Amino acid sequence: MTVELVWHIVAAVLVLLGALGFLVSAIAMLRVRDAVSRVNCLGPATAVGLPSILVGALIEQTIATGWSWGDGVKVVLAVLASLIVSSVASNTLGRAAYRSGAPIDPLTDPNELAGR
């Protein structure tokens, strides 16, 4: 087995892991009962899915065209930006869903937003 084939396999596994993160998030969003929980279900997609897909794509592009510092920096910035933006967006969407009066699952415990 050549080194290039090993890198293709690593890239494929990363992309499949990322796709699995999105699939798990989508299934979880269909199964939960309230809007706040649906917002929380985005976590696996943004924390595992997107970074894995981006790194897998970077590996494939490196195999095809060679290493580029510019592409590496872009992927690192994209991963960092997605993690930061998704956490802020999840917090904002959760608060907006709660404040809109959307019903909350009675099993939600603790309900940190109730006191605010």
N, C-alpha and C positions, 0 to 999 in steps of 0.2 A: 504494500500500500504506500503510495507516494504522500509526501507532505502536503501537496496541493489537494489531494483527495481528502485528507484529514481535515484541512481547513474548510473545504466544501461541506463536510459532514457537520463540523462545529457550527458553521453559519446556518445550515438547515435546521439543526436542533434549536438554535437560538430563535430563529424565526417561528418555528413550530411552538416553542414555549411561549413566545409572545402572543401568537394566535390563540393558544390555549388560555392565556390570561384574559384575553378579550371574550372568549367563549364563556369562561366561568363567570365573568362579570355580567354578561348578557343573560345567562340562565339565572343568576342570582337576582338580577333586576326584575325578572318575570315572577320570581317566587316570593319576594318580600311584600309586605302589606301596606307600607306607607311611603310617602314621598321622601322623608328624611333617610330612611333605610335605603331607598333607591340611590340616593346621592352617595351614600357610603359604599355602595357596591361598585362604584367606579374605581376604587382603590387598586384592585389587582390589575386592571387594564392600564392604569397610569404608572403604577409602581413596578410592574413586571413586564407587561405587554409591550408598551412602547419602547422602553430602553432595550429590551431584547431584540425587537425587530430592527431597531436602528443599528445596533452593534452587528447583528447578522448581515444587514445590508452593507455596512462598512467593510466587513470581512470579504464579502463577495465582490465589492467594487475594488478592493485592494488586490484581490486575485486577478481580476480582469484588467485593471489599468495600472496597478502598482500603488505604493503607498504615497499619500499626499497629506502633508501636515494640515492643509486647509480643510480637507474632508474630516480628519480626525478632530480638529477643533470644532467644526460644525456639529459633529455628532455629540461631542461632550457638552457643548452649549445647548443643543436641542434636548438632551436628556436632563440636564440641570433645569432648564426653563420649564420642561413639562412637569417635573416634580414640584417645582415651586408654584407654578400656575395652577396645577391641579389641586394642590392642597388649599390654596387660597380660594379657588373656585368652589371646591367642595364645602368649605366652611360657609362661604357666602350663599350658596344654593341651599344648604341646610337651614340656615337662619331665615332665608326668604321663604322657604317652604313652611317652616314653623310659624312665622309671623303672618303668613297669608291665611292661617286658620285651617290648613289642611289637617285632616284627622291623623293623629299619631297612634301607632299601635300601643295598646295598653301594656304590653310586655316590655316596652322601652324603659329600661332602668339602668342607670339614673337618667332622668330627664334634666339635663343641665340647663336647657333653655327656658324651662318653666319659671325660674326665679327672676328672669330678666325682662 
